[in-house]
């Protein structure tokens, strides 16, 4: 299940997001886990980044994993993903990742996949890890983004 909270005026297709989430959850055998997706702008993302990471600037995606050790059995929430739609609109920043310009909505869903990969255990603190996550993200986008 996907809980979508959109704090912007742009329409986000929850069916596309759910299709990507289902593909990743099937691939990693996560069953019927749930994710909260929150769509925000620069101001909110900067505040979150400052409060939780100590970095006083905006970013494109933040992921918060729920510590399952303290959850009840009926709480299936895996985590929360915050995506900055303003950052996704800066399409030129992502051209080097895709080798060409993509639409901001494509970038938005790519960032969602990136957040999901964080929730299933991937990290991108090292450059090699970041590149691996980008390639995995491209794989899922190519196969399941329609």
N, C-alpha and C positions, 0 to 999 in steps of 0.2 A: 504494500500500500504506500501511496505517496500523498503526503499532506503538503499542499502548495499554498504559500502565503505570498501574494504579490503586492508589494508596497510601491509599485510604479504604475504608470498609466498604460504601459505597453502590455498587450495581450500575450500571454505565455500559454502554449498548448500543453496541457497536462498529459494528454495522450502520448505525445512524443517523449516527454520526460519519463512517463511510466514505462513505455516500451524500452527505452534505454536502461532504466533501472532494472526491469525484469530480465533483460538480456544479461546484465552483469551479475545479478543475483542468481540466475540459473547457472551461469558459467562457474561461479564460485560456490555454488550449492548452499545458498543462504536461505532458501525457503521463503517463508512469508514474512520476512523482516520488513520494517517500515522505515521510511526516511522523511524528514521534514525539510522541505526546500523553501527558502525565504529569498525573495528577489528584492534587492535594495538598490539605492543609488550611492553616489560618492560619499555624501555626508555621513550616512549611517555606517557604511563600510569603514570609513576612516575611524569613526568612534569605536567600532568593534575591534579593529586592528590595534588601536591604541590601548584599549582596555584589556584585551586578552593576550596580545603579543608584545606590547610595549613599543610598537612601531607607529609613529604619528603621521601616517600617510595612508591613502586608500590602497586597495588591492583588488584583484579580480574575484577570488574565491577564498572563503574560509570554511573549514570543516571542523565540526566538533563531534567527536565520537562519544557515545554514551557508554559509561563504564557498566558493562553488563553484570558485573559481580554484585551490584546492589539493586538490580531490577527484579521485579516480580515476574513470574512465568508468563503472565498475560500481557506484559509490556514488551512489545517486540520492536521498539524503537532502536534502530542501529545508531542513528545520529542525526545531526542537523547540518545542512549545507546552506551557506549564505553566498549568493552570487550578486556581484555588482554589475547591473545592466549598463550603467554609464561607462564602465571600463570595457565591457564587451563591445560597446559602440566604437571604441577606438581601434578599428579594424586593422589599421596599419601596423600596430604593435604585434599582431599575430601572423602577419604575412610570412615571416621567416619560418614559423612553425609549419605552415601548410604549403609553402612554396608559391602561394598566390593569395590574393584577397578572397576572404570568405565574408558572407553576410554576418551582421552582428548576431542574428538569431542562431546561425550555425555555431558561432563562437560561444554563445550562451550555453547551448546544449553540450558543446565540447567541455566547457567549464563544469557543467553538471556531471559529466562522465568523470572528469578529473576528481571532483569531490567524492564521487562514489568510490573511485579507486582508493582514495585516502581512507574511506570508511571500511574498506575490506582489508586494509593493512599496508598499503603502499605509502612510501615516504619520498619526498623530493628534496631533501636537504643537501644531498650531493648531486653534482651535475650528472653523473651516470644514472642516478635514480630518477632525476627529472626527465632525462631523455627516454628512459624506459617507460615512464608514465605517459609521456607524450605519444610514443609509438603505440602503446596499449589504447590510449584514447582515440587515436586515429583508426585503429583496428575496429573498435566498437562503433565509432561514427560511420565508417565505411559500410559496415555490415548491418547496422540497425537504425541509422538515421534516415528517415524517409519523409 
